Amino acid sequence: MNAKYFFIAPYLLFLRSYFIPTKTCVGSGAHTESMKIAVDIMGGDFAPAAIVEGVVMAASELPENVTIVMVGRQSVIDALLPQYTSKPLPSLEIVHAEDVIEMGEHPTKALSQKPNSSIGVGFKLLKDKQVDAFCSAGNTGAMHVGALFSIKAIEGVMRPCIAGFVPQLGGGYAVMLDIGANADCKPEMLAQFGEIGSVYARATFGIDKPRVALMNIGSEEQKGSLVAQAAYQLLKESRRINFVGNMEGGDMFADKADVIVTDGFTGNTMFKLGESIYSLAKKRGISDEFIDKTNYESVGGSPIVGVNGNVIIAHGISSAIAIKNMIGLAIRQVESDAYSKIAHMLS
């Protein structure tokens, strides 16, 4: 995720005329209602081939109620599908989108100038409730801005954020937020990250009282910047969460929290450092079950938390396996109905 994509304030007006006037195992299968997951076929460093391959891999394991909607150039998708499957897959649909937002394009300008891009069309489908989730390994900034201007932030949410999943030595994952959308945060924003992160962890992981911790340079209450100290007090006073205090960087994998609160600058840096462990171990021939979980492919993506819908952002270098797991994450998020529960908490 390139941090420059999030400096978007001067350009937000470009999109008002476009959006505002007018909705591993792949899934548990517990959700009985029909579900549609839209996937941007054209986004990512290895798109479209790796995306199509990952979709086909996921389709072989989908619950019967789930359909994957492939958004992108019809001719490209039609040419690639026979390379990865020898028979028609009834769980796949195609929605044509002629244009592509490239990884290096400015997100707001690209969205306003390319309404028929795969990302633009994907968000139209989500906004119109024709799909239940939209996923992409494409331009991260365009995905974040597109979410803000199509399905919009949940009422009461100061700043939607991007959540990452941090493996824990005791098993499972902690939710870290923010990991890149908001480089500079006020204390009130950090406190709200703790609250919406707690709801997300409870809905997604089934944890009754998720432990919420603030990432800091020391465990003591008075440690850290003025922002961190003020955020600590707000988190401590919140009755909506189970706040367990500060945690240090060395505790990131130590199972001391279910929700890790930090600003997007720190979170992005720490999250990418954590991801590097797998590649370093692989280069040295080290095989370890826990280290394997730090591989970006293991979860497949990161949700935007705090918007009125299910949006998953995948790593730009996503492989077919990562795309398959991204779809699984999207299914679980739809089943959890986390965004509706966050809205209820803030109402």
C-alpha positions as CSV (number, residue, x, y, z in Angstrom):
1,M,0.0,0.0,0.0
2,N,1.5,3.3,-1.1
3,A,1.1,6.0,1.5
4,K,0.9,8.7,-1.1
5,Y,-2.5,7.5,-2.2
6,F,-4.1,8.5,1.1
7,F,-3.3,12.3,0.8
8,I,-6.7,12.7,-1.0
9,A,-8.3,15.8,0.6
10,P,-7.7,18.3,-2.2
11,Y,-9.2,16.0,-4.8
12,L,-12.4,14.7,-3.1
13,L,-14.7,17.0,-4.9
14,F,-13.9,15.4,-8.2
15,L,-16.0,12.3,-7.3
16,R,-19.1,14.0,-5.9
17,S,-20.8,14.2,-9.3
18,Y,-20.0,10.5,-9.9
19,F,-20.9,8.7,-6.7
20,I,-23.1,10.8,-4.5
21,P,-26.2,11.3,-6.7
22,T,-27.4,7.8,-7.0
23,K,-25.1,0.3,-3.4
24,T,-7.0,-22.5,2.8
25,C,-10.9,-23.0,2.9
26,V,-13.0,-20.6,1.1
27,G,-15.9,-20.3,3.5
28,S,-17.8,-22.0,6.4
29,G,-21.0,-22.4,4.3
30,A,-23.0,-21.5,7.4
31,H,-24.7,-18.6,5.7
32,T,-27.8,-20.1,3.9
33,E,-29.0,-17.0,1.9
34,S,-27.5,-16.4,-1.5
35,M,-24.4,-14.3,-1.6
36,K,-22.4,-12.6,-4.4
37,I,-18.8,-11.7,-4.1
38,A,-17.5,-9.3,-6.7
39,V,-13.8,-9.5,-7.6
40,D,-11.8,-7.0,-9.7
41,I,-10.1,-9.1,-12.3
42,M,-8.0,-6.3,-13.7
43,G,-6.3,-5.1,-10.5
44,G,-3.0,-6.2,-9.2
45,D,0.6,-6.6,-10.3
46,F,-0.1,-10.1,-11.7
47,A,-3.6,-9.4,-13.0
48,P,-5.5,-10.6,-14.8
49,A,-4.1,-14.1,-15.0
50,A,-3.4,-14.6,-11.3
51,I,-6.8,-13.1,-10.4
52,V,-8.7,-15.5,-12.7
53,E,-6.7,-18.4,-11.5
54,G,-7.5,-17.6,-7.9
55,V,-11.2,-17.2,-8.6
56,V,-11.3,-20.6,-10.3
57,M,-9.4,-22.1,-7.3
58,A,-12.0,-20.5,-5.0
59,A,-14.9,-21.6,-7.1
60,S,-14.0,-25.3,-6.6
61,E,-14.6,-24.9,-2.9
62,L,-17.5,-22.5,-2.7
63,P,-20.6,-23.2,-0.7
64,E,-23.6,-23.7,-3.0
65,N,-25.1,-20.3,-2.0
66,V,-22.1,-18.3,-3.1
67,T,-21.5,-16.8,-6.5
68,I,-18.3,-14.9,-7.6
69,V,-18.9,-12.0,-9.9
70,M,-15.8,-11.3,-12.1
71,V,-15.6,-7.6,-13.0
72,G,-13.3,-6.8,-15.9
73,R,-12.9,-7.0,-19.6
74,Q,-15.1,-9.7,-20.9
75,S,-12.8,-10.7,-23.8
76,V,-9.8,-11.0,-21.4
77,I,-11.8,-13.2,-18.9
78,D,-13.2,-15.4,-21.6
79,A,-9.7,-16.0,-23.0
80,L,-8.2,-16.9,-19.6
81,L,-10.9,-19.1,-18.1
82,P,-10.2,-22.1,-20.3
83,Q,-6.6,-22.1,-19.1
84,Y,-7.7,-22.8,-15.5
85,T,-10.8,-24.9,-15.9
86,S,-12.0,-27.4,-18.5
87,K,-15.7,-27.0,-17.8
88,P,-18.1,-24.1,-17.2
89,L,-18.5,-23.1,-13.5
90,P,-22.1,-22.2,-12.6
91,S,-20.8,-20.3,-9.5
92,L,-19.1,-17.6,-11.8
93,E,-20.6,-14.6,-13.4
94,I,-19.0,-11.9,-15.5
95,V,-19.7,-8.2,-15.5
96,H,-17.9,-6.3,-18.3
97,A,-15.8,-3.2,-17.3
98,E,-13.8,-1.8,-20.2
99,D,-11.3,0.5,-18.3
100,V,-8.5,-0.3,-15.8
101,I,-7.2,1.9,-13.1
102,E,-3.5,1.3,-13.1
103,M,-1.5,0.9,-9.8
104,G,0.3,4.2,-10.3
105,E,-2.7,6.4,-11.1
106,H,-4.0,9.0,-8.7
107,P,-7.0,7.4,-7.1
108,T,-9.6,10.2,-7.2
109,K,-8.7,11.5,-10.6
110,A,-8.7,7.9,-12.0
111,L,-12.1,7.2,-10.5
112,S,-13.7,10.4,-11.9
113,Q,-12.1,9.9,-15.3
114,K,-12.7,6.2,-15.6
115,P,-16.3,5.4,-14.3
116,N,-16.3,2.2,-16.4
117,S,-13.1,0.9,-14.8
118,S,-13.3,-2.5,-13.0
119,I,-13.0,-0.7,-9.6
120,G,-15.7,1.9,-10.6
121,V,-18.1,-0.8,-11.8
122,G,-17.4,-3.0,-8.8
123,F,-18.4,-0.2,-6.4
124,K,-21.5,0.5,-8.4
125,L,-22.5,-3.1,-8.0
126,L,-21.9,-2.9,-4.2
127,K,-23.7,0.4,-3.9
128,D,-26.7,-0.9,-5.7
129,K,-26.7,-4.1,-3.5
130,Q,-26.2,-6.3,-6.5
131,V,-23.3,-7.9,-4.7
132,D,-22.5,-8.4,-1.0
133,A,-18.8,-7.6,-1.1
134,F,-16.2,-6.1,-3.4
135,C,-12.6,-7.3,-3.5
136,S,-9.6,-6.0,-5.4
137,A,-5.8,-6.3,-5.5
138,G,-5.6,-3.1,-7.5
139,N,-5.0,0.5,-6.6
140,T,-5.3,0.7,-2.9
141,G,-6.1,4.5,-2.8
142,A,-8.8,4.0,-5.5
143,M,-10.4,1.3,-3.4
144,H,-10.3,3.4,-0.2
145,V,-11.7,6.6,-2.0
146,G,-14.2,4.5,-3.9
147,A,-15.6,3.1,-0.7
148,L,-15.9,6.6,0.9
149,F,-17.8,8.0,-2.1
150,S,-20.0,5.0,-3.0
151,I,-21.2,3.2,0.1
152,K,-19.8,5.9,2.4
153,A,-18.7,5.9,6.0
154,I,-21.0,4.6,8.7
155,E,-22.7,7.5,10.4
156,G,-20.7,8.5,13.4
157,V,-17.4,7.0,12.1
158,M,-14.8,9.8,12.0
159,R,-12.4,8.0,9.6
160,P,-12.8,4.5,8.1
161,C,-9.6,2.5,8.5
162,I,-7.9,-0.5,7.0
163,A,-7.6,-3.6,9.3
164,G,-4.8,-6.1,9.2
165,F,-4.7,-9.6,10.7
166,V,-1.7,-10.3,12.9
167,P,-1.1,-14.0,13.8
168,Q,-0.7,-14.7,17.5
169,L,1.6,-17.3,19.1
170,G,-1.4,-18.6,21.1
171,G,-3.3,-19.3,17.9
172,G,-5.7,-17.2,15.9
173,Y,-5.2,-13.6,14.9
174,A,-5.4,-10.1,16.3
175,V,-7.0,-7.2,14.4
176,M,-4.7,-4.3,13.9
177,L,-6.1,-1.0,12.8
178,D,-5.3,1.3,11.2
179,I,-2.6,-0.2,8.8
180,G,-2.4,2.6,6.2
181,A,-5.5,4.7,5.6
182,N,-4.9,7.4,8.2
183,A,-1.3,8.3,8.7
184,D,-2.1,11.1,11.2
185,C,-4.7,10.4,13.9
186,K,-6.2,12.4,16.7
187,P,-6.8,10.8,20.1
188,E,-10.5,10.5,19.4
189,M,-9.9,8.6,16.2
190,L,-7.6,6.1,17.9
191,A,-10.2,5.6,20.6
192,Q,-12.9,4.9,18.0
193,F,-10.6,2.5,16.2
194,G,-10.6,0.6,19.5
195,E,-14.4,0.6,19.6
196,I,-15.1,-0.4,16.0
197,G,-12.2,-2.9,16.1
198,S,-13.8,-4.5,19.1
199,V,-17.1,-4.9,17.4
200,Y,-15.4,-6.3,14.3
201,A,-13.4,-8.9,16.3
202,R,-16.5,-10.0,18.2
203,A,-18.5,-10.4,15.0
204,T,-15.7,-12.0,13.0
205,F,-13.9,-14.1,15.5
206,G,-16.7,-14.8,18.0
207,I,-14.7,-13.3,21.0
208,D,-17.1,-12.3,23.7
209,K,-14.9,-9.5,25.2
210,P,-12.1,-8.7,22.8
211,R,-9.0,-7.3,24.5
212,V,-8.1,-3.9,23.2
213,A,-4.6,-2.6,23.5
214,L,-2.9,0.7,22.3
215,M,0.4,0.3,20.5
216,N,3.0,2.4,22.3
217,I,6.6,2.8,23.2
218,G,6.1,1.4,26.7
219,S,3.5,-0.3,28.8
220,E,3.1,2.4,31.4
221,E,0.1,4.7,31.2
222,Q,2.1,7.9,31.0
223,K,4.3,6.7,28.1
224,G,4.3,7.8,24.5
225,S,3.4,11.0,22.6
226,L,0.8,13.5,23.7
227,V,-1.6,11.9,21.2
228,A,-0.9,8.4,22.6
229,Q,-1.4,9.6,26.2
230,A,-4.7,11.3,25.4
231,A,-5.9,8.2,23.4
232,Y,-5.0,6.0,26.4
233,Q,-7.3,8.0,28.6
234,L,-10.2,7.9,26.1
235,L,-9.8,4.1,25.6
236,K,-9.6,3.6,29.4
237,E,-12.8,5.5,29.9
238,S,-14.8,3.8,27.2
239,R,-17.4,1.5,28.4
240,R,-17.8,-0.2,25.1
241,I,-14.5,-2.0,25.1
242,N,-12.3,-4.2,27.3
243,F,-9.2,-2.0,27.3
244,V,-6.1,-3.8,28.6
245,G,-3.6,-0.9,28.3
246,N,-0.5,-0.2,26.2
247,M,1.5,-2.8,24.4
248,E,4.9,-2.6,22.8
249,G,6.1,-3.6,19.4
250,G,7.8,-6.7,20.8
251,D,4.3,-7.9,22.0
252,M,2.8,-7.8,18.5
253,F,2.6,-11.6,18.2
254,A,2.5,-12.4,21.9
255,D,-1.3,-12.9,22.3
256,K,-1.7,-9.9,24.6
257,A,-4.6,-8.4,22.7
258,D,-7.4,-9.2,20.2
259,V,-7.5,-5.7,18.9
260,I,-4.3,-3.6,18.4
261,V,-4.9,0.2,18.0
262,T,-2.5,2.4,16.2
263,D,-2.2,5.2,13.6
264,G,-1.9,4.2,9.9
265,F,1.7,5.2,9.6
266,T,2.9,3.0,12.5
267,G,0.5,0.2,11.7
268,N,1.5,0.1,8.1
269,T,5.2,0.0,9.0
270,M,4.7,-2.7,11.7
271,F,2.4,-4.8,9.5
272,K,4.9,-4.9,6.6
273,L,7.7,-5.7,8.9
274,G,5.7,-8.6,10.2
275,E,5.0,-9.8,6.6
276,S,8.8,-9.7,5.9
277,I,9.4,-12.5,8.4
278,Y,8.0,-15.1,6.0
279,S,10.1,-14.1,3.0
280,L,13.3,-14.0,5.2
281,A,12.6,-17.4,6.7
282,K,11.9,-18.8,3.2
283,K,15.2,-17.6,1.9
284,R,16.9,-19.4,4.7
285,G,15.1,-22.6,4.2
286,I,13.2,-22.2,7.5
287,S,9.8,-23.9,7.7
288,D,7.5,-23.0,10.7
289,E,3.8,-23.1,11.1
290,F,3.6,-19.8,12.9
291,I,5.9,-18.0,10.4
292,D,3.7,-19.3,7.6
293,K,0.9,-17.3,9.0
294,T,2.8,-14.1,8.5
295,N,2.8,-14.7,4.7
296,Y,0.4,-12.2,3.1
297,E,-1.2,-15.0,1.2
298,S,-2.5,-16.8,4.3
299,V,-5.4,-14.3,4.9
300,G,-5.5,-12.8,1.4
301,G,-6.6,-9.3,2.2
302,S,-7.6,-6.5,4.6
303,P,-11.1,-5.1,5.1
304,I,-11.9,-1.4,5.1
305,V,-13.7,-1.1,8.5
306,G,-16.2,1.7,9.2
307,V,-18.0,1.9,5.8
308,N,-21.5,0.7,4.9
309,G,-20.5,-2.5,3.2
310,N,-17.9,-5.2,2.7
311,V,-14.8,-4.0,1.0
312,I,-11.6,-6.1,0.9
313,I,-8.2,-4.8,-0.3
314,A,-5.6,-7.4,-1.3
315,H,-1.9,-7.0,-1.6
316,G,-0.8,-5.6,-5.0
317,I,1.5,-8.6,-5.5
318,S,-1.3,-11.1,-4.8
319,S,-0.9,-14.6,-6.2
320,A,-3.7,-16.9,-7.1
321,I,-3.6,-18.4,-3.6
322,A,-3.9,-15.0,-2.0
323,I,-6.9,-14.2,-4.2
324,K,-8.6,-17.5,-3.3
325,N,-8.1,-16.7,0.4
326,M,-9.3,-13.1,-0.1
327,I,-12.6,-14.5,-1.4
328,G,-12.8,-16.7,1.7
329,L,-12.3,-13.6,3.9
330,A,-15.0,-11.8,2.0
331,I,-17.4,-14.6,2.6
332,R,-16.7,-14.7,6.3
333,Q,-17.1,-10.9,6.5
334,V,-20.5,-11.1,4.8
335,E,-21.6,-13.8,7.2
336,S,-20.4,-11.9,10.2
337,D,-22.4,-8.7,9.2
338,A,-19.7,-6.7,11.1
339,Y,-20.5,-3.4,9.4
340,S,-24.1,-3.5,10.5
341,K,-23.1,-4.3,14.0
342,I,-20.7,-1.3,14.0
343,A,-23.5,0.9,12.8
344,H,-25.8,-0.4,15.6
345,M,-23.1,0.3,18.2
346,L,-22.8,3.9,17.1
347,S,-26.5,4.6,16.6
